[in-house]
Amino acid sequence: MFFEAGYFLEPSLHHLTKDISSGAILLSIQVFGSKKKISYQTPNLPFLGTGGIEELSQPISKETYLSQIKNAQDHLQEGNSYELNISFETNFKLNSDPFLFFQKLKRKQKTKYSVYFPLGEDIILSLSPELFWSVSRGKITTKPMKGTAKRGISYEEDLNLRNQLQTSEKERAENVMITDLFRNDLGKISKIGTVEVPSLFETEALDSVWQMTSEIESELLPEISFSEMITTLFPSGSVSGAPKIRSLEIIKDIEKRERGIYTGSLFSLENTEGNLESLANVSIRTVQLKKEQNGYNGSYSIGSGITVLSDPETEYEECQSKLSFLTKESIPDFEILETIRFFNGRFRFLNLHLNRMARSASRFGYPFDPVKARESLDSLSHVASGLLRVRLLLNAKGEFKAETYAYTRTDKRRKISLTWATKKIPSSDPFFYHKTTIRDFYSESLKEAQEFGCEDAILLAEDGTVSETCVRNLFFRKENQWFTPTLRSGGLAGTLREKLISKGWVKETDCFPNDLINSDYVLAGNSLRGLERVKIRPWE
C-alpha cells in the first residue's frame, strides 16, 4: 500500500487527493492459493557481481531541505503539530540484476521485514527494519521506530552513542509522542483496557544506526475487520507525525511530492484456521525500481523526525548517514578472530580474549555464546600439549572454529627492528578497532616492512598519532613512567596491553612519532609473544 493511499482512507484528507498524479499506484494486491517456505544460502559476495548503482543524484539541495525543516519547525512552534517527518528523494540507475542487488542490500542490513515485491515490470526492494503491525489470534502488536543515532566505530564509542540516544531529551520526547499516537489509534479498534506498552525506549542495532523503538500491543475487537484496521492505522504515525491528520497535510504542503511506497507498507494477509494473520512493515529503507529500456531507474527516500528541539544540520547529517546504507560498498564475509597462547593445558588471558571477542560481536551483530566458545577451546585442550598458537574464529551465524599451530618461544632478550608504515590507518573504518579476518592492510604493511629488512611496521593514524604495529602494541618509557598510545584514532587494543593498563603499570596517552623516538625505552608486544625490546629503523 502506497503512502498516498492514506489520503483516501481518511475523509478529512480527501482534499489532498486532487494533486495525485494520473496513473499513480495506490494499492497492489497479489493473491496466492498457498504459501511455501524456501530456505536458501545467501550468495557470497563474488557471486553477486560488481554491478550496482550509477548516477546517484539528490533532486533537492541541502539548503532546500534545511529550509523545509525550518518551515516544519514554524508549524511546530505554532502548535499545528508536535512532530513532523520530513523526507526527500534520491535517484539513481541500476545496472545489475534486481534480485542480486536485493541480496547485496540484505548483506548490509539483515531484517525480519525485508520484501522483494515484483510490481509488473517494476520492482520494490524493501529492507525495512520497522514492524508496522503483527496480527495473530486476535492480538495486534506494533513497534514504531522513533529516535536515531549513528553507530560508533569502536565498541566503547558505539556503546556511548547508544547511551546518548537512550537519554536524549529530544529523542525520548519524539518516541513518547509516537507511542501515544499508536496507543490512541489502537484504542479505537481494541477491547477496552487491553492497550499496553510492554517496552519503551528500547534501542536496536542496525548496520549504520542505533534505532529507538517502543512496543505497543492490544486485543482487537472481534467485530473489527481488516479494512477497518488499515483505515485506522495507515499510514504509520512514526512516519507522519502527531497529530496524524494535520501532520499529513503539513507534510504534503512542505514536501510537494508523492512519496510512493516510501513510508507506505508491504503486508501479508492470510486466514489460518479461521484466524486472521497479518504481518506488515513500514516501508522505510525501501527502493522503488522502474523498468527502462537499458535497465532500471531507482528511487530511494530518506527522512527524519522533526521536533522543536531538532537541529537542522544534525537532521541533514542523519539523513546522509541513512543514505550510506544504499551507497557504501558491501563488506566481504569475515570472521571475528582471537589469537591465544596455549601452554601446558592453559590459555593465556582467556577471559580478556573472550571479552574482546564479545565486544566485537556486539558491534557487528554476530551472535556470541561464551559457553560455546569455551567448549570449542576445551575440545583442543584435552588433546593438545606444549606451546601452541590457537586461533579462535567466530562467524556471522555464531559458530566457533578453533585452529592450532606450533609455536616456538623466542629469546626474551632479543631486540626487534621496526620501521614506519608508509600508509596511514583510515580512522573511520571499524575494522581497525576490532580483530577480524579482514587484515589486508596489516598484511601489506607487514610485508613492506619485512622486505625492508624489519620485523614489523609502526602504524600511524590519519591524525598523525602513533597507533600500533601490524601485530603488536607499543609501550614506551619517559621519566620513569610507561605509556601506551590511546588508539582513539584507530588500532587494536591487545589483551596484554589491557592487562598492563588494569594493573596500573602502563598509562594511555596520545603519542606522536617523536614521543617514541625521544623516549628512554620502547617495547612492543602481545599476549602471544610477550614484550620485546625495539629498535626503530627509519626509511633510508
Secondary structure, 3 states (H helix, E strand, C coil): CCHHHHHHHCHHHHHHHHHCCCCCCCCCCCCCCCCCCCCCCCCCHHHHCCCCEEEEECCCCHHHHHHHHHHHHHHHHCCCCCEEEEEEEEEEEECCCHHHHHHHHHHHCCCCEEEEEEECCEEEEEEECCEEEEEECCEEEEECEEEEEECCCCHHHHHHHHHHHHHCHHHHHHHHHHHHHHHHHHHCCECCCCCEEEEEEEEEECCCEEEEEEEEEEEECCCCCHHHHHHHHCCCHHHCEECHHHHHHHHHHHHCCCCCCCCCCCEEEEEECCEEEEEEECCCCEEEEEEECCEEEEEEEEEEEECCCCCHHHHHHHHHHHHHHHHCCCCCCCCEEEEEEEECCEECCHHHHHHHHHHHHHHHCCCCCHHHHHHHHHHHHCCCCCEEEEEEEECCCCCEEEEEEECCCCCCCCEEEEEECCCCECCCCHHHCCCECCCHHHHHHHHHHHHCCCCEEEEEECCCCEEEECCCEEEEEECCEEEEECCCCCCCCCHHHHHHHHCCCCEEECCCHHHHHCCCEEEEEECCCEEEEEEECCCC
